[in-house]
Amino acid sequence: MILSRIFKSVSVAAQEQRTILELLELNEKTKASGLMLAPEEINCMMTARNQLLQNCGRLELGIEVTKELIEVFSASPYISQDHYASTLIELHEIFYYAKNETEDRIGDFKLIGIMKDHFDNECGGSLELLRSKLEEFAVTFRIEAMRNGFEGDDD
């Protein structure tokens, strides 16, 4: 019993190290925009992400969403090194909220693209405004989904 706990903790630690290394590799792409994450920032971001997943009742086995958020949003003129890690945490929060509110009917990368478009254009880099826009988007999306669902029942 104790041996299995030890093995599990070693396995979890190894996975966390792989995740940190994989995300550190993205610094090679993002440094052109003047953005880089330190290992401590990645660890903090992943802890916040895992808490967000738990709070939202979601399960995510990989880090593809995190990698895509980093790659896509690092090109934004509105993100600075000073707030890079905290911005990524908030982007995760907005993303998972939108995924839940749209009932997972929008693909991850498409949703991230929608978020980036709003963030860079009508939101002017404001995370509060992005959150508001995604709330509006989710309501409109659900109304359209219901409308399309009802129309489909009439056929």
N, C-alpha and C positions, 0 to 999 in steps of 0.2 A: 504494500500500500504506500509506504513512504517512498519507495523507489519510483513508483509511477508518478508521484507528485514532483519529485526531483526532476525526472525526465521531462515532465510537462513544463516545469518552470524553465528548464534549459532550452526546450523547444520554443517556448514563447520568447525568451530573450534572444534567441538566434533569429527568429522571425522579425522581431523589432529591429535588430541590427541590419538585417537585409533591407527592410523598409527604409531605414535612415540612409543607408548607402545608395539605394535606388533613387531616393529623392535628392540626395546630395549631387548625384550625377546630373540632375536637371539644371544645376547651377551653371553648367557649361553653356546651356542654351539661354538661360535668363540673365547671365552676366552682361550680355550685349545691351540689355535694357537697364543695366545698373542695379539689378536685383539679385540677391543671393540669400539663401537660408543657411544658418548655422545649425549644427546638429542639435543644439538645445532648443532652437526654435522649431525644428521639425518634430522633436519629441513632444514639445508643448502642443503643437498643432495636431499631432496624431492623438494625443490624449484628449484634446477638446473634440476632435472628430469622433472618436470612439464614444465619448459621452453624448454627443449629439445623436449619433446613431441609436444609442440606447434610449435616449429621451424621445426620439421620433418613432421608436419601435421598428427600426430598420436593421437589416443585416447586410453587410457588404464584405465579401470575402477578399477582394483585391483592393489595390490602391489606384486603379485606373482613373476614377473620378478625381482624386486628389492630384494626380499627375496632369490630367487635362485642365483642371482649374489653374494650376501653376503655369502650364505652357500657354494657355489662351490668355489669361489675365496679365501675364508678365509683359505682354505687348501693349498694354493700356498706358496711355500717357498720364493717367490719373493715379497710378500706383507708385509710391515712393519707397525707398529702402527703409525709411524710418517706421513705416506702418505696414510693411509688406506681410509679415507673419500674422499680425492681428487682422489684416484685411482678408487674408486667405481663410482664417477661422470664420469670419463673418460670411464669406462667400460660401463656405461649406454649409453654414446654418441656413442661408437663403436657399441654397440648392436642395437640401433635404426637405425643407418646408414645401418648396414647390413640387418636389417629387411626390410627397404625400398628398398635397392638395389637388394634383392632377391625376392622382391614382395610378401613377407609374405609366401613364399612357404616352408619355413623351420620352424618347430615348435620352440617355445621359448626355451625350455629346451635343445633341440638338438643343437640349435645355441650356447647356453651358453656352452655346452660341447665342441663344436668345438673351441670356443674362448679360453676356459681353456686349451685345448690340445695345441693349438698354443702358448699361453702365457707361459706355463710351459716348453715347449719343444723348438721348433725352435726360439722362441722370447726371451727366457731367461729372462722373466719378463719385457721386454721393451714394453711399451704401444704404442710407435711410430711404432715399428716393427709389433705389433699386428694389429694396424690400417692398415698398409700397406698389411699385409697378408690377412686381411678380405676384403680389396678392391680387391686384386687379386682373392680371393675366390668368391666374388660376380660377377666379370667379367666372370670367368670360369663357374660359376653356370648359369648365364644368357645365355651364349653360348650353354651350354649343354641343357638348357631348350628349346632354339630356335631349336636346332638340333633335339631334341626329338619331338618337336611340328611339325616340317617339316616332319620327318619320319612318324609320325602318320597320316599326311594328305595323304601320298602315299598309305596307306592300303586300 
